[in-house]
Amino acid sequence: MARFEGALARASARHGLVPAAHAEIISRVCESARFDSAALAREGRAGTLTIPLVRQLTAQVAAVSKEAATHVHAGATSQDVIDTAVVLCLKPACARVGELVARLGNAAAGLARKHAQTPTAARTLLQPALPVPFGWKAAVWLSMLARSLAGMRRAAGEACVLQLGGASGTLPGFGDRGEKVMVALAQDLGLPPSFVPWHSARDRFARLGAELAIVAGASGKIGRDVALLMQLEVGEASEGAAEGRGGSSSMPHKRNPALSMAALEAAQRAPGLAATLLVQLTPEHERGLGQWQSQWFTLRELACSAASGAAAMAEALEGLEVNEKAMHENLEALLPHQARDSFGAAGAMIEAALREWAAATSPGTAP
């Protein structure tokens, strides 16, 4: 929020709405400003944390120059500040989620290549079906991750835009220079401008939330498969052993799928959070009552869920122990009369998934 206020003062000064010397003071104070978070929480009952924050910021500017303090927050409304602040937090958060999904996808791609000819039993409705390459199974994971990464990045690019509308959304405090100030402010903050304010149009956040939930779900799907393969009765793959991970406090013989569990927890938490954002698509008129005020927390938890699931399964697949002997023995026991060397179009499908992943992660695909 302080970054927004400093950039707003600079943009307004650039177009003659704030004296340059006063904008410089505001900008300098914003860069070093410190806030009493407990006081903000108490005073946030006014409706948004922006109100007490602007009050504290104005006092800090006034300590340097009372004249400059009169220009703090000029032309903006509280929702401009906090919505843009949320975006400034979401942008690096989504970039981090993308890095983790890329790491997970690279691990899945490695498995797809390495085990393109490793026979294992496909399982439909939890029952043995036909032999398939284990690399094909990893390629199915990879294809899902390619779509999830592309969708999340696209939604993040659309959602991480400037909010500036002023009191009622039409930039009344900037006269005929509103659009110029908006463009300058957007450039300063490294965000695209939105020439139509989105105070009560929350579709971008809902779309991003849905994509983050899909990322969490994709990681959870992989976690579910790995956990099932880890069952002692199956024993075809397992998470790599690590100190302090997967043990039991009372049963030392156990090796639990701890990373898969973390991914499944995130996957099962995310849909309800995404649904919250969908419910908030119906705010009243030009500024909603009780919808956008909770989106800050909801989006934070969705980003954490997506990051948690992707990080857990990236670690799991990077260290995955594939037991080809168990796969062979299970095939002999479960599908004794099925050919082991005829995988249909599995090879072409693996190559297609690898191409899809290469396209999703090639330079220039991120917004």
C-alpha angles and dihedrals in degrees: 000000000000090000089055093050093049093048091046091055091049093047092048091049091050089061098041101259098111126033109256093233091053092047089052091054093048091047093049093048091048091055092057101026119134124197135205099236093190090055091047089054093050094046094041088089085092086083106268136033088236092076098060091036092057088047092054092043092050090052090052091050091046089056086065101032129356090198092055090048090065089066098052111121091359112172097003131103127220094256092054089059101045096039091053090045089054089051091050088055095042095052097066091034092057090044088056091049088052091053091052093048089049089053091049092047093049089054091050090048090053091053091047091055097041096048101036088124101032108117118223136156119268111220123211119185085358091297128111112266120168135326116275133168113267085225088063090056089053090047090057088054089047094052090053091049092050091056093042093051093048093047094048093048092048092049092046091052090052095044100044097077133126120271114210122146107126126218099336100010101264098092093247093166095063101055112208092340098070098109092046091052089048093053092047092048092048092051091049092052095041093241133124113251121243108213091193110056117237098206090128100015102085100165094113092058091045091052093048091048091052091050092049089051089051090052089053090047093050090053089047092053090057090046091052092052094046092048091052092048088051094059108119091235089058104029096173098131138003141185111263116265116256135171111272096004127115099359129131125234092219106022111053093182092067126100107191126200092243097162092047088049091055091050092048091049090054093045092052094047097049103066094062090050092051090049089056090060091048091053088053094063092095107067121160118264116302099345123025128226114230101346110086090032090075098040093086091064095039095052091046091055092046092052089049092049093050092046093046095051095044093046093049095050094042088059091044096052094041089058099030113146108214114200104206091175092059090047090054093046093048091050090051091050100039104031105021097160101044121106115250098201102054113081099160111218094343093116093053090046092053090052091048091053091049091051091048090052092048089053093048093051101036118118113274097031095099114083 
